[in-house]
Amino acid sequence: MSVATQCIRCLFVVLLALAATSTCDKARAQSGSSSPCAVKMAALLPASGYEYKTHKADVWSIMFNREHLKDFKVVLSTNEDLLVVFVTVVKKSQMPVAAEFRGTLLSLNHKLDRVKVGLDDDGDLFVRSDSTCRILDSEEFKEQVKQVAASADEVYGKISSSISPR
């Protein structure tokens, strides 16, 4: 390989690196965050086709309306390397304390794929998924959002007769 060919290849690699840095800097500026995960989300969200709202540099939401659960928000939140997609299905004050109700929730947690069903620190019922941003692409991102929304609707449908009205 000639010296000229090596120089051209080296120049090409440098130009690619500069272009990638510029793209990352633009996404970082749009997201308002230096978190790699937030930067990735700043690119994935517009490409997803979902209408979304930005709440903070690392928090977004998408509105859904399903068969059982009407007008609910799927929240997306990131930290350095993790995307959490969740729905608060029911507030603690609406849920019965009966063991049978809790058993239903445990069964749903076992039955549903790709999501967790649980109680958060406030005692509210959630459905969520956690994804490593490093391996997240557009298709997987859309699937995570779809799964969380569908699972939240299914959970609400199974428990709605046991909860107090909103």
VOVEXNU-666079 format. One record per residue (C-alpha): x, y, z; residue in one letter. Coordinates in steps of 0.001 Angstrom, whole numbers, plus 500000, padded with zeros to 6 digits. Example, Ala and Ser with C-alpha at 12.3 -4.5 7.8 and 13.67 -1.06 7.14 Angstrom:
<recs>
rec xx->512300; yy->495500; zz->507800; residu->A
rec xx->513670; yy->498940; zz->507140; residu->S
</recs>
This chain:
<recs>
rec xx->500000; yy->500000; zz->500000; residu->M
rec xx->501440; yy->503363; zz->499028; residu->S
rec xx->502015; yy->506235; zz->501441; residu->V
rec xx->499457; yy->508314; zz->499511; residu->A
rec xx->496797; yy->505590; zz->499944; residu->T
rec xx->497548; yy->505369; zz->503650; residu->Q
rec xx->497253; yy->509154; zz->504002; residu->C
rec xx->493910; yy->509162; zz->502184; residu->I
rec xx->492584; yy->506404; zz->504445; residu->R
rec xx->493840; yy->508221; zz->507528; residu->C
rec xx->492200; yy->511451; zz->506373; residu->L
rec xx->488938; yy->509579; zz->505733; residu->F
rec xx->488983; yy->508125; zz->509270; residu->V
rec xx->489639; yy->511578; zz->510769; residu->V
rec xx->486770; yy->513094; zz->508783; residu->L
rec xx->484411; yy->510317; zz->509916; residu->L
rec xx->485419; yy->510890; zz->513536; residu->A
rec xx->484802; yy->514625; zz->513213; residu->L
rec xx->481385; yy->514026; zz->511638; residu->A
rec xx->480410; yy->511613; zz->514427; residu->A
rec xx->481545; yy->514097; zz->517075; residu->T
rec xx->479504; yy->516840; zz->515427; residu->S
rec xx->476399; yy->514632; zz->515332; residu->T
rec xx->476799; yy->513713; zz->519017; residu->C
rec xx->477324; yy->517363; zz->519953; residu->D
rec xx->474111; yy->518372; zz->518129; residu->K
rec xx->472086; yy->515647; zz->519859; residu->A
rec xx->473624; yy->516587; zz->523222; residu->R
rec xx->472682; yy->520246; zz->522675; residu->A
rec xx->469112; yy->519284; zz->521692; residu->Q
rec xx->468663; yy->517063; zz->524732; residu->S
rec xx->470120; yy->519655; zz->527125; residu->G
rec xx->471937; yy->516827; zz->528899; residu->S
rec xx->475375; yy->515319; zz->528717; residu->S
rec xx->474060; yy->511863; zz->529635; residu->S
rec xx->474786; yy->509426; zz->526790; residu->P
rec xx->471346; yy->507894; zz->527266; residu->C
rec xx->469558; yy->511265; zz->527074; residu->A
rec xx->471539; yy->512110; zz->523949; residu->V
rec xx->470456; yy->508826; zz->522365; residu->K
rec xx->466821; yy->509482; zz->523316; residu->M
rec xx->467020; yy->512941; zz->521734; residu->A
rec xx->467652; yy->511118; zz->518460; residu->A
rec xx->465308; yy->508134; zz->518947; residu->L
rec xx->462195; yy->510051; zz->520001; residu->L
rec xx->461768; yy->512220; zz->516887; residu->P
rec xx->462500; yy->509213; zz->514659; residu->A
rec xx->459962; yy->507022; zz->516495; residu->S
rec xx->456868; yy->508679; zz->515075; residu->G
rec xx->455388; yy->509137; zz->518557; residu->Y
rec xx->454080; yy->512542; zz->519574; residu->E
rec xx->455916; yy->513270; zz->522788; residu->Y
rec xx->456391; yy->515996; zz->525361; residu->K
rec xx->459728; yy->516913; zz->526904; residu->T
rec xx->459511; yy->517563; zz->530656; residu->H
rec xx->463224; yy->517776; zz->531471; residu->K
rec xx->466445; yy->517039; zz->529604; residu->A
rec xx->466071; yy->513379; zz->530592; residu->D
rec xx->462282; yy->512936; zz->530986; residu->V
rec xx->459636; yy->512665; zz->528255; residu->W
rec xx->456065; yy->511412; zz->527973; residu->S
rec xx->453807; yy->509953; zz->525305; residu->I
rec xx->450016; yy->509953; zz->525634; residu->M
rec xx->448009; yy->506801; zz->524916; residu->F
rec xx->444344; yy->505839; zz->524882; residu->N
rec xx->443563; yy->502124; zz->525053; residu->R
rec xx->440589; yy->499848; zz->525597; residu->E
rec xx->440613; yy->499812; zz->529412; residu->H
rec xx->442942; yy->502657; zz->530345; residu->L
rec xx->441989; yy->505999; zz->528829; residu->K
rec xx->444215; yy->509037; zz->528310; residu->D
rec xx->447294; yy->507832; zz->530146; residu->F
rec xx->450898; yy->508876; zz->530012; residu->K
rec xx->453839; yy->506609; zz->529259; residu->V
rec xx->456852; yy->508252; zz->530897; residu->V
rec xx->460401; yy->507828; zz->529646; residu->L
rec xx->463284; yy->508656; zz->531961; residu->S
rec xx->467024; yy->508193; zz->531555; residu->T
rec xx->470174; yy->508236; zz->533605; residu->N
rec xx->473719; yy->507616; zz->532387; residu->E
rec xx->473039; yy->504244; zz->530773; residu->D
rec xx->469447; yy->503211; zz->531493; residu->L
rec xx->466073; yy->504007; zz->529957; residu->L
rec xx->463050; yy->503428; zz->532181; residu->V
rec xx->459659; yy->503368; zz->530435; residu->V
rec xx->456722; yy->503335; zz->532847; residu->F
rec xx->453056; yy->504014; zz->533517; residu->V
rec xx->451586; yy->504770; zz->536919; residu->T
rec xx->448463; yy->502646; zz->536542; residu->V
rec xx->446716; yy->503341; zz->539854; residu->V
rec xx->447452; yy->505555; zz->542856; residu->K
rec xx->447846; yy->503909; zz->546258; residu->K
rec xx->444665; yy->505569; zz->547559; residu->S
rec xx->442583; yy->503775; zz->544907; residu->Q
rec xx->443836; yy->500259; zz->545640; residu->M
rec xx->442387; yy->497802; zz->548124; residu->P
rec xx->444743; yy->496310; zz->550693; residu->V
rec xx->443275; yy->492823; zz->550253; residu->A
rec xx->445664; yy->489909; zz->549824; residu->A
rec xx->443627; yy->488686; zz->546843; residu->E
rec xx->444264; yy->491981; zz->545017; residu->F
rec xx->448012; yy->491740; zz->545692; residu->R
rec xx->447951; yy->488143; zz->544490; residu->G
rec xx->446385; yy->489279; zz->541220; residu->T
rec xx->449218; yy->491781; zz->540780; residu->L
rec xx->451835; yy->489097; zz->541427; residu->L
rec xx->450186; yy->486819; zz->538867; residu->S
rec xx->450173; yy->489628; zz->536294; residu->L
rec xx->453858; yy->490295; zz->536984; residu->N
rec xx->454553; yy->486638; zz->536163; residu->H
rec xx->452264; yy->486534; zz->533120; residu->K
rec xx->453357; yy->489675; zz->531263; residu->L
rec xx->456468; yy->489624; zz->529093; residu->D
rec xx->459197; yy->492296; zz->529084; residu->R
rec xx->457665; yy->494387; zz->531892; residu->V
rec xx->457567; yy->494589; zz->535671; residu->K
rec xx->454350; yy->495112; zz->537594; residu->V
rec xx->454929; yy->496526; zz->541050; residu->G
rec xx->454483; yy->499200; zz->543682; residu->L
rec xx->456745; yy->502261; zz->543692; residu->D
rec xx->458124; yy->504045; zz->546762; residu->D
rec xx->454812; yy->505918; zz->547186; residu->D
rec xx->452799; yy->502689; zz->547018; residu->G
rec xx->451396; yy->503481; zz->543547; residu->D
rec xx->450951; yy->500637; zz->541048; residu->L
rec xx->453278; yy->500777; zz->538042; residu->F
rec xx->454092; yy->498874; zz->534882; residu->V
rec xx->457624; yy->499468; zz->533626; residu->R
rec xx->460528; yy->498240; zz->531578; residu->S
rec xx->464221; yy->499001; zz->531980; residu->D
rec xx->466579; yy->499005; zz->529002; residu->S
rec xx->470293; yy->499532; zz->528641; residu->T
rec xx->470723; yy->502476; zz->526284; residu->C
rec xx->473927; yy->501094; zz->524836; residu->R
rec xx->472019; yy->498341; zz->523019; residu->I
rec xx->468812; yy->500281; zz->522333; residu->L
rec xx->467898; yy->500972; zz->518725; residu->D
rec xx->464815; yy->502537; zz->517147; residu->S
rec xx->462926; yy->499266; zz->516720; residu->E
rec xx->463599; yy->498110; zz->520285; residu->E
rec xx->462687; yy->501523; zz->521687; residu->F
rec xx->459291; yy->501488; zz->519941; residu->K
rec xx->458697; yy->497908; zz->521118; residu->E
rec xx->459440; yy->498864; zz->524739; residu->Q
rec xx->456970; yy->501762; zz->524622; residu->V
rec xx->454337; yy->499570; zz->522937; residu->K
rec xx->454790; yy->496773; zz->525487; residu->Q
rec xx->454529; yy->499085; zz->528495; residu->V
rec xx->451384; yy->500802; zz->527135; residu->A
rec xx->449704; yy->497487; zz->526248; residu->A
rec xx->450644; yy->495905; zz->529585; residu->S
rec xx->449391; yy->498902; zz->531570; residu->A
rec xx->446063; yy->498625; zz->529741; residu->D
rec xx->445881; yy->494880; zz->530426; residu->E
rec xx->446702; yy->495325; zz->534118; residu->V
rec xx->444096; yy->498054; zz->534484; residu->Y
rec xx->441516; yy->495860; zz->532740; residu->G
rec xx->442170; yy->493000; zz->535183; residu->K
rec xx->441980; yy->495158; zz->538336; residu->I
rec xx->439542; yy->497942; zz->537437; residu->S
rec xx->436610; yy->496279; zz->539172; residu->S
rec xx->438607; yy->496212; zz->542444; residu->S
rec xx->439812; yy->499820; zz->542554; residu->I
rec xx->438208; yy->503071; zz->543662; residu->S
rec xx->437332; yy->505581; zz->540928; residu->P
rec xx->439975; yy->508114; zz->539948; residu->R
</recs>
